Amino acid sequence: MQVTLLKSKLLRAEITDRALHYEGSLAIDSALMEQVGLRPYEKILVANIANGERFETYAIEAPKGSHTISLNGAAAHKGELGDLLVIMSFAQLDEAEADTWKPKVLVLADGNKRVVRADNIQVAEDVFV
């Protein structure tokens, strides 16, 4: 049997940009993606803490160290600059793997420039400079 569990999470990621006339996606600082194990074009579930909107899209890389979280295309209607998001991806695991699985989680602050908490991650020192 396969079980779907949380794989990666960016909590309290702040929207820094919106681009309505861009093909749909969510651009995420590639350093943040790397830290939580998100791949380019990976399907993600996004929840907006400010307005309760939830939507699925895919992740694309924003420049490393840019601190960018950009709603693109139709997703640009789902939030405003400064809104805080929960960005999640999931993995299919067999029951044996699921028993010991721990997701990678970063809790962000200060415009995505500071990590408040890191679960199951050794945060690279050069990521948040």
C-alpha positions as CSV (number, residue, x, y, z in Angstrom):
1,M,0.0,0.0,0.0
2,Q,1.2,3.5,-0.8
3,V,0.6,6.5,1.6
4,T,0.8,10.2,0.6
5,L,2.7,12.2,3.1
6,L,4.1,15.8,3.3
7,K,7.5,15.9,1.6
8,S,8.5,19.6,1.7
9,K,7.0,22.7,3.3
10,L,7.8,26.4,3.2
11,L,5.7,28.0,6.0
12,R,5.0,31.8,6.1
13,A,6.6,32.4,2.7
14,E,5.8,36.0,1.8
15,I,4.6,37.0,-1.7
16,T,7.1,39.3,-3.1
17,D,5.9,39.6,-6.7
18,R,2.9,38.9,-8.9
19,A,2.9,38.5,-12.7
20,L,-0.5,38.0,-14.2
21,H,0.6,37.9,-17.8
22,Y,3.1,35.1,-17.2
23,E,2.5,31.4,-17.8
24,G,1.1,29.9,-14.6
25,S,3.4,28.7,-11.8
26,L,4.9,29.9,-8.5
27,A,8.4,31.2,-8.7
28,I,10.5,30.3,-5.6
29,D,14.0,31.4,-4.7
30,S,16.0,28.4,-5.9
31,A,18.0,28.3,-2.6
32,L,14.7,27.8,-0.7
33,M,13.7,25.1,-3.1
34,E,17.0,23.3,-2.7
35,Q,16.8,23.4,1.1
36,V,13.4,21.7,1.3
37,G,14.0,19.4,-1.7
38,L,11.5,21.0,-4.1
39,R,12.3,20.3,-7.8
40,P,11.6,22.6,-10.7
41,Y,8.2,21.9,-12.2
42,E,7.1,19.8,-9.1
43,K,3.4,20.0,-8.3
44,I,2.7,22.0,-5.2
45,L,-0.3,22.9,-3.1
46,V,-0.3,26.5,-1.9
47,A,-2.5,27.9,0.9
48,N,-2.7,31.7,1.4
49,I,-2.8,32.4,5.2
50,A,-4.3,35.9,4.6
51,N,-7.4,34.9,2.6
52,G,-7.8,31.2,2.9
53,E,-7.3,30.5,-0.9
54,R,-5.8,27.1,-1.8
55,F,-4.6,26.2,-5.2
56,E,-2.4,23.7,-7.0
57,T,0.3,24.8,-9.4
58,Y,4.0,23.9,-10.0
59,A,7.2,25.4,-8.7
60,I,9.8,27.2,-10.9
61,E,13.1,28.5,-9.9
62,A,13.6,32.2,-9.1
63,P,17.2,33.4,-8.9
64,K,19.2,32.0,-5.9
65,G,19.3,34.5,-3.0
66,S,16.6,36.7,-4.5
67,H,14.1,35.8,-1.7
68,T,11.4,35.7,-4.4
69,I,8.0,34.2,-4.0
70,S,6.0,35.2,-7.1
71,L,2.5,34.2,-8.1
72,N,2.4,33.8,-11.8
73,G,-0.5,33.6,-14.3
74,A,-3.9,32.9,-12.9
75,A,-2.4,32.2,-9.5
76,A,-1.6,36.0,-9.4
77,H,-5.3,36.4,-8.5
78,K,-4.9,34.3,-5.4
79,G,-2.9,36.7,-3.3
80,E,-1.5,40.2,-2.7
81,L,2.0,41.4,-2.1
82,G,2.9,40.7,1.5
83,D,0.5,37.8,2.0
84,L,1.9,34.8,3.7
85,L,1.8,31.4,2.1
86,V,2.1,27.7,3.0
87,I,3.8,25.9,0.1
88,M,3.6,22.1,0.2
89,S,4.7,19.1,-1.8
90,F,3.9,15.5,-1.1
91,A,5.4,12.1,-1.7
92,Q,4.1,8.6,-2.2
93,L,5.7,6.2,0.3
94,D,5.2,2.6,1.1
95,E,4.1,1.8,4.7
96,A,7.6,0.8,5.8
97,E,9.1,4.2,4.6
98,A,6.1,6.1,6.0
99,D,6.8,4.8,9.6
100,T,10.1,6.8,9.8
101,W,9.4,9.6,7.3
102,K,10.0,13.2,8.3
103,P,9.3,16.1,5.9
104,K,11.7,19.0,5.3
105,V,10.2,22.2,6.7
106,L,11.4,25.8,6.7
107,V,9.5,28.5,8.6
108,L,10.4,31.9,7.1
109,A,10.2,35.5,8.3
110,D,11.4,39.0,7.2
111,G,10.4,38.8,3.6
112,N,11.8,35.3,3.2
113,K,15.2,36.4,4.4
114,R,15.3,34.7,7.8
115,V,14.6,31.1,8.9
116,V,12.7,30.9,12.1
117,R,12.7,27.1,12.3
118,A,14.1,24.3,10.2
119,D,12.9,20.8,10.6
120,N,14.9,17.9,9.3
121,I,17.3,20.3,7.4
122,Q,20.8,21.5,8.0
123,V,20.3,25.0,6.6
124,A,23.2,26.2,4.4
125,E,24.9,29.2,6.0
126,D,25.1,31.1,2.7
127,V,21.4,30.8,1.9
128,F,20.2,33.7,3.9
129,V,22.7,36.5,3.5
